[in-house]
């Protein structure tokens, strides 16, 4: 049997990149096409299950870490900032309602650019919340801290 092969041309990596088609000539002069499966990460020939996509755990981990890395890093960073903001609000407001200096919050590392939601009252005042802990900016660089425990629907 003579073998000749080619890789299907695709611009970007997708499910079909794992297949290499080989044309084999049979003894009676006809041709058959065989599909040889390749690892999506390293391109090594796969043996075993028909739905296998990677040759080993290292290739699988490398592939998914590379494909999910950039988006997850951004979400991890933002979630880290939100958690830090919540911890700061919780530490400055142990009694449920208090007034503190904005400088105290900044000194502890509070980032005013990140919060989970905002609530505007009928009077036009806007409270910014980081999960259940919130604040209202007052005059003279003062901040009113509050806790809103019933803002999440308890079902």
C-alpha positions in Angstrom: 0.0 0.0 0.0 1.3 3.4 -0.9 0.5 6.3 1.6 0.2 10.0 0.8 -1.2 12.4 3.3 -2.3 16.0 3.8 -3.5 18.3 6.6 -6.8 20.1 6.0 -6.0 23.8 5.7 -7.7 25.9 8.3 -6.8 29.5 9.3 -7.3 29.0 13.0 -7.2 26.1 15.4 -10.5 24.3 15.7 -12.0 20.8 16.0 -11.0 19.7 12.5 -7.3 20.5 13.1 -6.9 17.2 14.9 -7.5 15.1 11.8 -5.1 14.2 9.1 -6.5 12.4 6.1 -4.4 9.8 4.5 -5.1 8.2 1.1 -4.1 4.6 0.9 -4.0 2.6 -2.3 -5.4 -0.8 -2.1 -4.0 -3.9 -3.7 -6.9 -3.9 -6.3 -6.1 -0.4 -7.5 -8.7 1.6 -5.6 -8.2 4.2 -2.9 -9.5 4.5 0.6 -9.2 7.5 3.0 -8.1 7.0 6.6 -8.4 9.6 9.3 -5.4 9.9 11.6 -6.2 11.9 14.8 -3.7 14.4 16.2 -3.3 16.0 19.6 -4.8 19.6 19.6 -1.8 20.9 21.5 1.4 19.2 20.2 0.2 17.4 17.0 1.3 13.9 18.1 -0.7 11.0 16.7 -3.5 9.9 19.1 -4.2 6.3 20.0 -7.1 5.0 21.9 -10.6 6.3 22.2 -12.2 7.9 19.1 -13.2 11.1 21.0 -9.7 11.6 22.5 -8.4 15.2 21.8 -5.1 15.3 23.7 -2.2 12.9 24.0 -1.8 13.4 27.8 -2.8 15.5 30.8 0.0 18.0 30.3 -1.1 18.9 26.7 -4.7 19.2 27.9 -3.8 21.5 30.8 -1.5 23.6 28.6 -4.2 24.0 25.9 -6.9 25.1 28.3 -4.6 27.4 30.3 -3.5 29.1 27.2 -7.0 29.5 25.7 -8.6 30.7 29.0 -5.8 32.6 30.5 -6.3 36.2 29.3 -10.0 36.5 30.2 -9.6 34.8 33.5 -6.8 37.0 34.6 -8.9 40.1 34.1 -11.8 38.6 36.0 -9.5 37.4 38.8 -8.0 40.9 39.1 -11.4 42.6 39.3 -12.8 40.1 41.7 -9.7 40.6 43.9 -10.3 44.4 43.9 -14.0 43.9 44.8 -13.1 41.5 47.7 -10.6 43.9 49.0 -13.1 46.8 48.8 -15.7 44.7 50.7 -13.2 43.8 53.4 -12.3 47.5 53.9 -16.0 48.5 54.1 -16.6 45.6 56.6 -13.7 46.6 58.8 -14.6 50.3 58.8 -18.3 49.7 59.5 -18.7 47.1 62.3 -22.0 48.5 63.6 -24.0 48.8 60.4 -23.9 52.6 59.9 -21.1 55.1 60.4 -19.3 58.1 58.9 -15.6 57.9 58.1 -13.1 60.0 56.2 -12.5 59.2 52.5 -8.8 59.5 53.3 -9.2 56.6 55.8 -10.7 54.4 53.0 -8.0 55.4 50.5 -5.2 54.7 53.1 -6.5 51.2 53.6 -6.4 50.7 49.8 -10.1 51.2 48.8 -10.6 51.6 45.0 -13.6 53.9 44.4 -13.7 52.8 40.7 -15.0 49.4 41.5 -18.4 48.5 43.0 -21.0 45.8 42.3 -24.1 48.1 42.1 -25.5 51.5 42.7 -28.8 52.7 44.2 -30.2 56.2 43.7 -32.7 57.3 46.3 -35.8 59.4 45.6 -33.8 62.5 46.8 -31.2 61.9 44.1 -28.5 60.6 46.4 -26.5 57.7 45.0 -25.2 54.9 47.2 -22.5 52.7 45.8 -22.4 49.1 47.0 -19.7 46.5 47.1 -21.9 43.4 47.7 -23.9 44.2 50.8 -21.7 47.0 52.1 -22.3 50.5 50.7 -21.3 54.1 50.9 -22.6 57.6 50.2 -20.2 60.4 49.4 -20.8 63.4 51.7 -19.3 66.9 51.7 -15.9 67.7 53.2 -14.4 64.3 52.1 -16.6 62.3 54.4 -18.3 59.1 53.6 -21.4 57.5 55.1 -21.1 53.7 55.3 -24.2 51.5 55.4 -25.0 47.8 55.3 -28.0 46.6 53.2 -28.8 43.0 54.1 -32.1 42.7 52.3 -31.0 43.9 48.8 -30.5 40.3 47.7 -33.7 38.4 47.1 -33.7 35.5 49.7 -35.4 32.6 47.9 
